[in-house]
Amino acid sequence: SFRSIHTVGILSSQNQGFLWKWGPGETWHQHHPTQLPNNNILLFDNGSHSKSLEHSRVIEINPFKNEIVWQYAGSPPNSFYSFHVSSAQRLPNGNTLICEGAHGRIFEVTETKEIVWEYINPFFVKSLRGDVEMNQVFRAHKYSYSDESIKNLFK
């Protein structure tokens, strides 16, 4: 992900060029692209520095057709906006875990975009400039309790 030039892509290690790219112009300051088992790309499109009303969305892109096949966005659009950081993770049950990082919000949505649960980070700290308190979360990842790395924590 080349967030500063609003582009996400798949690079070739052989010729050092793009095998596929999306942008600039389709995403704005995006974060955390991941390749899904179906070879689609899931990412958090921050929507920062866009030419329209700033708003975020989570999009699943089919790179073979160059089209968005699923997206989560706010209604109205600017009700869901994280100008930086953030992430999205497709879960084994088909739901999507979303981290709206700038506001410390982590939530899970179904394929039909219904919110299953949400958590808002209650811990605020002063910004680096010290002029505002923030509860940011850089990224979130959901683990199953049966995951070996989690089981080992409780031994």
Phi and psi in degrees as GROMACS dihedral restraints (atoms count N, CA, C in turn):
[ dihedral_restraints ]
;  ai    aj    ak    al  type     phi  dphi    fc
    3     4     5     6     1  -109.2    20    10
    4     5     6     7     1    80.3    20    10
    6     7     8     9     1   -65.3    20    10
    7     8     9    10     1   -33.3    20    10
    9    10    11    12     1   -69.5    20    10
   10    11    12    13     1   -22.1    20    10
   12    13    14    15     1  -110.9    20    10
   13    14    15    16     1    15.9    20    10
   15    16    17    18     1    55.9    20    10
   16    17    18    19     1    46.8    20    10
   18    19    20    21     1  -138.7    20    10
   19    20    21    22     1   141.1    20    10
   21    22    23    24     1  -125.5    20    10
   22    23    24    25     1   144.9    20    10
   24    25    26    27     1  -160.6    20    10
   25    26    27    28     1   171.9    20    10
   27    28    29    30     1  -114.6    20    10
   28    29    30    31     1   121.2    20    10
   30    31    32    33     1   -97.0    20    10
   31    32    33    34     1   149.3    20    10
   33    34    35    36     1   -92.5    20    10
   34    35    36    37     1   128.8    20    10
   36    37    38    39     1   -76.7    20    10
   37    38    39    40     1   -16.5    20    10
   39    40    41    42     1   -83.5    20    10
   40    41    42    43     1   -51.8    20    10
   42    43    44    45     1  -106.4    20    10
   43    44    45    46     1     3.2    20    10
   45    46    47    48     1    58.5    20    10
   46    47    48    49     1    24.7    20    10
   48    49    50    51     1  -112.6    20    10
   49    50    51    52     1   177.9    20    10
   51    52    53    54     1   -78.9    20    10
   52    53    54    55     1   131.2    20    10
   54    55    56    57     1   -81.3    20    10
   55    56    57    58     1   -32.3    20    10
   57    58    59    60     1  -157.5    20    10
   58    59    60    61     1   144.0    20    10
   60    61    62    63     1  -147.2    20    10
   61    62    63    64     1   152.6    20    10
   63    64    65    66     1  -128.0    20    10
   64    65    66    67     1   109.0    20    10
   66    67    68    69     1   116.6    20    10
   67    68    69    70     1   174.7    20    10
   69    70    71    72     1   -74.8    20    10
   70    71    72    73     1   159.9    20    10
   72    73    74    75     1   109.9    20    10
   73    74    75    76     1   -21.0    20    10
   75    76    77    78     1   -95.4    20    10
   76    77    78    79     1   -31.9    20    10
   78    79    80    81     1  -128.4    20    10
   79    80    81    82     1   162.6    20    10
   81    82    83    84     1  -136.9    20    10
   82    83    84    85     1   109.3    20    10
   84    85    86    87     1    58.6    20    10
   85    86    87    88     1    40.9    20    10
   87    88    89    90     1   -66.1    20    10
   88    89    90    91     1   160.2    20    10
   90    91    92    93     1  -137.5    20    10
   91    92    93    94     1   155.6    20    10
   93    94    95    96     1    55.6    20    10
   94    95    96    97     1    54.2    20    10
   96    97    98    99     1   -72.1    20    10
   97    98    99   100     1   138.1    20    10
   99   100   101   102     1  -134.9    20    10
  100   101   102   103     1   146.2    20    10
  102   103   104   105     1   -89.7    20    10
  103   104   105   106     1   127.0    20    10
  105   106   107   108     1   -86.1    20    10
  106   107   108   109     1   163.4    20    10
  108   109   110   111     1   -55.6    20    10
  109   110   111   112     1   -27.4    20    10
  111   112   113   114     1   -86.3    20    10
  112   113   114   115     1     9.9    20    10
  114   115   116   117     1    73.5    20    10
  115   116   117   118     1     2.4    20    10
  117   118   119   120     1   -73.1    20    10
  118   119   120   121     1   165.0    20    10
  120   121   122   123     1  -113.4    20    10
  121   122   123   124     1   127.8    20    10
  123   124   125   126     1  -108.0    20    10
  124   125   126   127     1   134.1    20    10
  126   127   128   129     1  -152.8    20    10
  127   128   129   130     1   161.0    20    10
  129   130   131   132     1   -96.5    20    10
  130   131   132   133     1   113.0    20    10
  132   133   134   135     1   -92.5    20    10
  133   134   135   136     1   103.2    20    10
  135   136   137   138     1   -62.4    20    10
  136   137   138   139     1   -33.2    20    10
  138   139   140   141     1    78.5    20    10
  139   140   141   142     1     9.1    20    10
  141   142   143   144     1   -74.0    20    10
  142   143   144   145     1   145.8    20    10
  144   145   146   147     1    63.6    20    10
  145   146   147   148     1    21.8    20    10
  147   148   149   150     1   -79.7    20    10
  148   149   150   151     1   168.5    20    10
  150   151   152   153     1   -84.1    20    10
  151   152   153   154     1    -9.6    20    10
  153   154   155   156     1  -114.1    20    10
  154   155   156   157     1  -169.5    20    10
  156   157   158   159     1   -56.0    20    10
  157   158   159   160     1   125.9    20    10
  159   160   161   162     1   -67.7    20    10
  160   161   162   163     1   126.7    20    10
  162   163   164   165     1  -157.9    20    10
  163   164   165   166     1   154.2    20    10
  165   166   167   168     1  -104.7    20    10
  166   167   168   169     1   165.6    20    10
  168   169   170   171     1  -160.8    20    10
  169   170   171   172     1   157.6    20    10
  171   172   173   174     1  -108.1    20    10
  172   173   174   175     1   128.5    20    10
  174   175   176   177     1  -127.4    20    10
  175   176   177   178     1   145.5    20    10
  177   178   179   180     1  -111.2    20    10
  178   179   180   181     1   122.1    20    10
  180   181   182   183     1  -111.0    20    10
  181   182   183   184     1   133.2    20    10
  183   184   185   186     1   -88.4    20    10
  184   185   186   187     1   108.2    20    10
  186   187   188   189     1   -70.5    20    10
  187   188   189   190     1   -19.3    20    10
  189   190   191   192     1   -77.3    20    10
  190   191   192   193     1   -31.8    20    10
  192   193   194   195     1  -103.2    20    10
  193   194   195   196     1    -7.1    20    10
  195   196   197   198     1    52.7    20    10
  196   197   198   199     1    50.0    20    10
  198   199   200   201     1  -141.3    20    10
  199   200   201   202     1   152.1    20    10
  201   202   203   204     1   -80.4    20    10
  202   203   204   205     1   124.2    20    10
  204   205   206   207     1  -104.9    20    10
  205   206   207   208     1   -13.5    20    10
  207   208   209   210     1  -158.3    20    10
  208   209   210   211     1   144.9    20    10
  210   211   212   213     1  -153.9    20    10
  211   212   213   214     1   150.7    20    10
  213   214   215   216     1  -117.0    20    10
  214   215   216   217     1   129.3    20    10
  216   217   218   219     1  -144.6    20    10
  217   218   219   220     1   163.8    20    10
  219   220   221   222     1   -79.4    20    10
  220   221   222   223     1   161.9    20    10
  222   223   224   225     1  -135.9    20    10
  223   224   225   226     1   104.1    20    10
  225   226   227   228     1   -68.0    20    10
  226   227   228   229     1   161.9    20    10
  228   229   230   231     1   -53.1    20    10
  229   230   231   232     1   -39.7    20    10
  231   232   233   234     1   -77.1    20    10
  232   233   234   235     1     1.6    20    10
  234   235   236   237     1   -77.1    20    10
  235   236   237   238     1   -10.5    20    10
  237   238   239   240     1  -127.0    20    10
  238   239   240   241     1   101.0    20    10
  240   241   242   243     1  -152.1    20    10
  241   242   243   244     1   121.2    20    10
  243   244   245   246     1  -126.9    20    10
  244   245   246   247     1   107.7    20    10
  246   247   248   249     1   -69.1    20    10
  247   248   249   250     1   -15.0    20    10
  249   250   251   252     1  -154.0    20    10
  250   251   252   253     1   179.8    20    10
  252   253   254   255     1    46.2    20    10
  253   254   255   256     1  -156.6    20    10
  255   256   257   258     1    97.3    20    10
  256   257   258   259     1   163.4    20    10
  258   259   260   261     1  -161.9    20    10
  259   260   261   262     1   170.4    20    10
  261   262   263   264     1  -146.3    20    10
  262   263   264   265     1   143.1    20    10
  264   265   266   267     1  -137.7    20    10
  265   266   267   268     1   125.6    20    10
  267   268   269   270     1   -80.8    20    10
  268   269   270   271     1   128.2    20    10
  270   271   272   273     1   -93.8    20    10
  271   272   273   274     1   159.5    20    10
  273   274   275   276     1   -57.1    20    10
  274   275   276   277     1   -28.0    20    10
  276   277   278   279     1   -84.0    20    10
  277   278   279   280     1     3.7    20    10
  279   280   281   282     1    93.3    20    10
  280   281   282   283     1   -13.0    20    10
  282   283   284   285     1   -72.9    20    10
  283   284   285   286     1   170.1    20    10
  285   286   287   288     1  -126.3    20    10
  286   287   288   289     1   127.6    20    10
  288   289   290   291     1   -89.2    20    10
  289   290   291   292     1   128.4    20    10
  291   292   293   294     1  -122.5    20    10
  292   293   294   295     1   132.7    20    10
  294   295   296   297     1  -111.8    20    10
  295   296   297   298     1   107.2    20    10
  297   298   299   300     1   -88.6    20    10
  298   299   300   301     1    80.2    20    10
  300   301   302   303     1   -57.7    20    10
  301   302   303   304     1   -42.5    20    10
  303   304   305   306     1   -62.6    20    10
  304   305   306   307     1   -23.7    20    10
  306   307   308   309     1  -110.9    20    10
  307   308   309   310     1     9.3    20    10
  309   310   311   312     1    63.3    20    10
  310   311   312   313     1    29.6    20    10
  312   313   314   315     1  -107.7    20    10
  313   314   315   316     1   128.7    20    10
  315   316   317   318     1  -124.1    20    10
  316   317   318   319     1   130.2    20    10
  318   319   320   321     1  -151.8    20    10
  319   320   321   322     1   162.2    20    10
  321   322   323   324     1  -118.3    20    10
  322   323   324   325     1   134.7    20    10
  324   325   326   327     1  -122.9    20    10
  325   326   327   328     1   151.2    20    10
  327   328   329   330     1   -80.3    20    10
  328   329   330   331     1   174.9    20    10
  330   331   332   333     1   -59.8    20    10
  331   332   333   334     1   -27.8    20    10
  333   334   335   336     1   -91.7    20    10
  334   335   336   337     1    11.4    20    10
  336   337   338   339     1    74.4    20    10
  337   338   339   340     1    18.8    20    10
  339   340   341   342     1   -80.0    20    10
  340   341   342   343     1   135.8    20    10
  342   343   344   345     1   -78.3    20    10
  343   344   345   346     1   123.7    20    10
  345   346   347   348     1   -85.3    20    10
  346   347   348   349     1   -45.9    20    10
  348   349   350   351     1  -158.0    20    10
  349   350   351   352     1   161.3    20    10
  351   352   353   354     1  -147.5    20    10
  352   353   354   355     1   152.3    20    10
  354   355   356   357     1  -134.9    20    10
  355   356   357   358     1   134.6    20    10
  357   358   359   360     1  -117.8    20    10
  358   359   360   361     1   122.8    20    10
  360   361   362   363     1   -57.0    20    10
  361   362   363   364     1   118.7    20    10
  363   364   365   366     1   -85.9    20    10
  364   365   366   367     1    -0.4    20    10
  366   367   368   369     1   -97.9    20    10
  367   368   369   370     1   117.0    20    10
  369   370   371   372     1  -109.4    20    10
  370   371   372   373     1   141.4    20    10
  372   373   374   375     1  -133.3    20    10
  373   374   375   376     1   159.3    20    10
  375   376   377   378     1   -69.1    20    10
  376   377   378   379     1   143.1    20    10
  378   379   380   381     1   -65.1    20    10
  379   380   381   382     1   168.5    20    10
  381   382   383   384     1   -58.6    20    10
  382   383   384   385     1   -32.5    20    10
  384   385   386   387     1   -79.3    20    10
  385   386   387   388     1   -15.3    20    10
  387   388   389   390     1    77.5    20    10
  388   389   390   391     1     9.4    20    10
  390   391   392   393     1   -98.3    20    10
  391   392   393   394     1    -7.4    20    10
  393   394   395   396     1  -151.2    20    10
  394   395   396   397     1   149.7    20    10
  396   397   398   399     1   -95.9    20    10
  397   398   399   400     1   139.1    20    10
  399   400   401   402     1  -132.5    20    10
  400   401   402   403     1   152.7    20    10
  402   403   404   405     1  -121.5    20    10
  403   404   405   406     1    34.7    20    10
  405   406   407   408     1   -56.4    20    10
  406   407   408   409     1   151.2    20    10
  408   409   410   411     1  -131.2    20    10
  409   410   411   412     1   123.3    20    10
  411   412   413   414     1   -66.0    20    10
  412   413   414   415     1   -48.1    20    10
  414   415   416   417     1  -158.8    20    10
  415   416   417   418     1   153.6    20    10
  417   418   419   420     1  -128.7    20    10
  418   419   420   421     1   148.5    20    10
  420   421   422   423     1  -142.2    20    10
  421   422   423   424     1   132.2    20    10
  423   424   425   426     1   -97.6    20    10
  424   425   426   427     1   129.7    20    10
  426   427   428   429     1  -114.6    20    10
  427   428   429   430     1   147.3    20    10
  429   430   431   432     1   -79.0    20    10
  430   431   432   433     1   144.7    20    10
  432   433   434   435     1   -59.4    20    10
  433   434   435   436     1   -26.3    20    10
  435   436   437   438     1   -81.2    20    10
  436   437   438   439     1    -5.9    20    10
  438   439   440   441     1   -62.1    20    10
  439   440   441   442     1   134.5    20    10
  441   442   443   444     1   -56.8    20    10
  442   443   444   445     1   -39.3    20    10
  444   445   446   447     1   -64.9    20    10
  445   446   447   448     1   -30.3    20    10
  447   448   449   450     1   -79.7    20    10
  448   449   450   451     1   -43.5    20    10
  450   451   452   453     1   -55.4    20    10
  451   452   453   454     1   -40.1    20    10
  453   454   455   456     1   -65.7    20    10
  454   455   456   457     1   -24.3    20    10
  456   457   458   459     1   -66.8    20    10
  457   458   459   460     1   -27.7    20    10
  459   460   461   462     1  -105.7    20    10
  460   461   462   463     1    16.0    20    10
